[in-house]
Amino acid sequence: MLFALLCKDKPGHLNVRMETRSTHLDYLNKLNAEGKLAMAGPFLDAEGKSNGSLVIVHAETLEEANALGAADPYALAGLFENVEVKPFNWVFNKPEA
């Protein structure tokens, strides 16, 4: 099952995002290699600067999806103001397996 992790950065924490970016990307690459990552990318503010993340993962349960989000280096660094995890149904433009 797919789950969308909607992550909102804390205001004024762009420096935390930039300092943690390489370990965050390593984590996403690991999830991708394990077949757990469907897609990911940052949300942008009006100036084009990252201010959150959308991460869509394959997980069996909501608890597993929450655990994947909690293990993200961005989350561990305290970047996020909040994270909302929701079941996701990819309907349009879904890549074929």
C-alpha positions, 0 to 999 in steps of 0.5 A, spaced: 500 500 500 502 507 498 502 512 503 504 519 502 508 523 508 506 530 507 512 534 511 512 541 513 518 544 515 519 549 521 519 556 519 527 558 519 530 551 518 532 552 511 539 551 514 537 544 517 535 542 511 541 544 507 546 541 512 542 534 513 540 534 505 546 529 503 544 524 509 537 525 507 538 523 500 542 517 502 536 515 506 531 515 500 536 512 496 536 506 501 529 506 501 529 506 493 533 500 493 529 496 498 523 498 493 520 502 499 520 509 495 515 510 490 517 518 489 519 524 493 521 531 492 520 538 496 515 543 497 517 550 495 515 557 497 514 563 493 521 564 492 523 557 490 526 555 497 524 548 500 519 548 505 517 541 506 517 534 503 512 530 499 515 522 500 510 517 498 512 510 500 510 503 500 508 500 506 504 494 509 501 498 515 500 506 517 505 504 523 510 502 518 509 508 514 510 512 520 516 509 522 519 510 515 518 517 516 520 518 523 527 514 521 528 520 515 534 524 517 530 530 516 525 528 522 531 526 526 534 533 525 528 536 528 526 539 521 519 538 521 514 542 524 509 536 523 508 530 518 501 528 516 501 520 513 495 518 509 494 512 505 495 514 497 492 512 491 496 513 485 491 514 479 494 518 474 501 518 471 503 512 475 509 509 472 508 502 470 511 496 474 
